[in-house]
Amino acid sequence: MRIVVFAYHNVGHDCLKYLIENNEEIAAVFTHRDNTDEEIFFRSVAELARQNHIPCYFPEDISEPKWAARIREIAPDIIFSFYYRLMIPGEILSIPKLGAMNMHGSLLPKYRGRCPVNWVIINGETETGVTLHYMVENPDAGDIVAQKKVQINFEDTAYTLMGKIEKAAVQLLQETWPLIKEGRHKRIKQDLSRGSYFGGRKPEDGLIDWKKRSIEVYNLIRAVTHPYPGAFTFYGDRKVFIWKVAIVEGPGGAGTSPGSILIKRGELYVQTGDGLLQVLRAQVEGCEELSGREFIESLNVNSGASFRSEVLK
């Protein structure tokens, strides 16, 4: 069975690796060139393809007619997409006789769209998963083939949760691929009215609103901490990334406003809309990352100062 794989990131690498180790016929791989502005912490699909002598392509615009023509020449029986970042046009999806399937990082129809691992943490979910589904021209809207659940711990960051997603994706492929080859897999129509759709996230979306509840700020910070761009605030005219916090039980000091800083026993605390967060790791933009104690000493921070959601004019 001839397979064309669109893939990127660790899910793409590991699912492609499974197919290679299963001695499947991978006729071509389509992936992305790494963005030098992005922190590349994941394994390389392109390198895996090179090591296994698989033709590898890097289209900047997959909708250009030449790519559909190339895939017609390859004549795949099936197309897989594993964390490929571009929407694959219907002209390509219609080529393989067994259809085209995508591995999505949520339990569809919930969290259709971009960045599902970050969004589920931002929204305080305790469960997510992976879904293998047929691709149609609307994003993440095709029939579901199979799903696997993943638990989200309170301490999980997007990075640790992504590790769980990667393992679940390979396990799901291992379980369903034999059924797909034999034509015994399921096709379950999605009820999109019971789901949700989320768009992509930009670095500026990490701005902290200290008026929000502690749990909301905590969830944002762990959703975009390393290796993602990070949640940030302002201290005076300096941009400060907050990489790690802990929720403190009980309200803050009487009369303090959200963003107000409290120093207790040498530790750094910030008032939120309903309590306190202890800052464990912080970093002034362009400087080294510091512990809360080091941040206090480095900037000579005192109780009564404030973090802000905008820079002072």
Summary of the structure (lengths in Angstrom):
residues: 313
radius of gyration: 22.6
end to end distance: 63.0
largest distance: 71.1
contacts: 978
relative contact order: 0.10
helix: 29%
strand: 27%
